[in-house]
Structures are given as C-alpha cells and as structure tokens.
C-alpha cells in the first residue's frame, strides 16, 4: 500500500509542477513581471518537476525518500511560489529549510545500505 501512496504523491507533484509552470507563464505573467520574480517562479517549477520525476523513480524503491522530497518541495518551491506572487522577500529565509529536506532525501539514497535497481 505504501508504494501506491508514494506513486500517487509523485503523480500529484508532477501534475502540480506542470500546472504551476503553465500558470506562471500565462496566468501570472503580469504579476511576475511587475514583481521582477519570473526567475524565482521558474526556479520553483524546476526543482518541483525534478523532484516529481525523482519521486516517481523512488516510489517503489524508497518510499520514505518520496515523503521527504514531497515535504521539501512543499517548503522549497512553495515558499518561492508565494514569494514570487507577493514579493514578500522574507520568505526567502524559509526556502533553505525546504532545500535541506530535498538534500536529506538525496543523502538517504547516497548512504542507503540497500541497493536499488534503476529499472
């Protein structure tokens, strides 16, 4: 059951990453331009989508890593999305906490004693 849930989490991450990328490029174009934060939005989408794909791979192999990446994406990309829309620059102080969660997921893969197949 855990693998089914983590596969769904990967799917939700991917779906939202694509939707938010399109929304930023089209629906929020004027706001992001006025705030000069389009690059911040793009960074949020990039990390969001990269970790969605990684979560898809990890969903059957490392379910805990998927949960860590989901939390990291929420905090990292989420804080950047909000910052880009509101231009509240103090939110940039929250972003590294999400980055640490993303790094923790990668470190879990590096230091795992269990071998994972790539296919």
C-alpha positions as CSV (number, residue, x, y, z in Angstrom):
1,X,0.0,0.0,0.0
2,X,2.9,2.4,0.8
3,X,4.1,2.2,-2.8
4,X,0.7,3.1,-4.2
5,X,0.5,6.2,-2.0
6,X,4.0,7.3,-2.9
7,X,3.3,6.7,-6.6
8,X,0.2,9.0,-6.2
9,X,2.4,11.6,-4.4
10,X,4.8,11.5,-7.4
11,X,1.9,11.9,-9.7
12,X,0.4,14.9,-7.8
13,X,3.9,16.5,-7.6
14,X,4.3,16.1,-11.4
15,X,0.7,17.3,-12.2
16,X,1.1,20.4,-9.9
17,X,4.6,21.2,-11.3
18,X,3.3,21.3,-14.9
19,X,0.1,23.2,-13.9
20,X,2.1,25.8,-11.9
21,X,4.7,26.2,-14.6
22,X,1.9,26.9,-17.2
23,X,0.0,29.2,-14.7
24,X,3.2,31.2,-14.1
25,X,4.0,31.6,-17.7
26,X,0.5,32.6,-18.7
27,X,-1.9,33.5,-15.8
28,X,0.7,35.2,-13.6
29,X,2.9,36.8,-16.4
30,X,1.9,40.4,-15.5
31,X,2.3,39.9,-11.7
32,X,5.7,38.1,-12.0
33,X,6.9,40.8,-14.4
34,X,5.8,43.6,-12.2
35,X,7.5,42.0,-9.2
36,X,10.5,41.0,-11.3
37,X,10.1,37.5,-9.9
38,X,9.7,35.4,-13.0
39,X,13.1,33.8,-12.5
40,X,12.1,32.9,-8.9
41,X,8.9,31.2,-10.2
42,X,11.0,29.3,-12.8
43,X,13.4,28.1,-10.1
44,X,10.5,26.8,-8.0
45,X,9.0,25.0,-11.0
46,X,12.4,23.5,-12.0
47,X,13.0,22.0,-8.5
48,X,9.4,20.9,-8.2
49,X,9.4,19.0,-11.5
50,X,12.9,17.5,-11.0
51,X,11.8,16.1,-7.6
52,X,8.5,14.9,-9.1
53,X,10.4,12.7,-11.6
54,X,12.8,11.6,-8.9
55,X,9.9,10.7,-6.6
56,X,8.4,8.6,-9.4
57,X,11.6,6.6,-9.6
58,X,11.8,6.3,-5.8
59,X,8.1,5.5,-5.2
60,X,8.7,1.7,-5.3
61,X,12.2,1.7,-4.1
62,X,12.5,4.3,-1.4
63,X,9.0,5.4,-0.2
64,X,10.4,7.4,2.8
65,X,12.5,9.5,0.4
66,X,9.3,10.3,-1.6
67,X,7.7,11.7,1.6
68,X,10.9,13.7,2.4
69,X,11.0,15.1,-1.2
70,X,7.3,16.0,-1.1
71,X,7.8,17.9,2.1
72,X,10.9,19.6,0.7
73,X,9.1,20.6,-2.5
74,X,6.2,22.0,-0.5
75,X,8.5,24.2,1.6
76,X,11.2,25.0,-1.0
77,X,9.1,25.5,-4.1
78,X,6.0,26.6,-2.1
79,X,7.9,29.4,-0.4
80,X,9.3,30.6,-3.8
81,X,5.9,30.5,-5.4
82,X,4.4,32.6,-2.6
83,X,7.4,35.0,-2.7
84,X,7.1,35.4,-6.5
85,X,3.5,36.3,-6.3
86,X,3.6,38.5,-3.1
87,X,7.1,39.9,-3.4
88,X,7.5,39.2,0.4
89,X,11.3,38.8,0.3
90,X,11.4,37.5,3.9
91,X,10.0,34.2,2.6
92,X,13.4,33.6,1.1
93,X,14.6,32.7,4.6
94,X,12.1,29.8,4.7
95,X,13.3,28.4,1.3
96,X,16.6,26.8,2.6
97,X,14.6,24.7,5.0
98,X,12.9,23.0,2.1
99,X,16.3,22.7,0.4
100,X,17.6,20.9,3.4
101,X,14.7,18.4,3.1
102,X,15.5,17.9,-0.6
103,X,19.1,17.3,0.2
104,X,18.2,14.9,3.0
105,X,16.3,12.8,0.5
106,X,19.3,12.6,-1.8
107,X,21.6,11.8,1.2
108,X,19.3,9.0,2.1
109,X,19.9,7.5,-1.3
110,X,23.6,8.0,-1.1
111,X,24.0,6.4,2.3
112,X,21.4,3.7,2.0
113,X,22.8,0.2,2.6
114,X,20.0,-1.3,0.5
115,X,20.9,-1.5,-3.2
116,X,18.2,-0.1,-5.6
117,X,17.7,-1.2,-9.2
118,X,17.4,1.5,-11.8
119,X,14.6,-0.3,-13.6
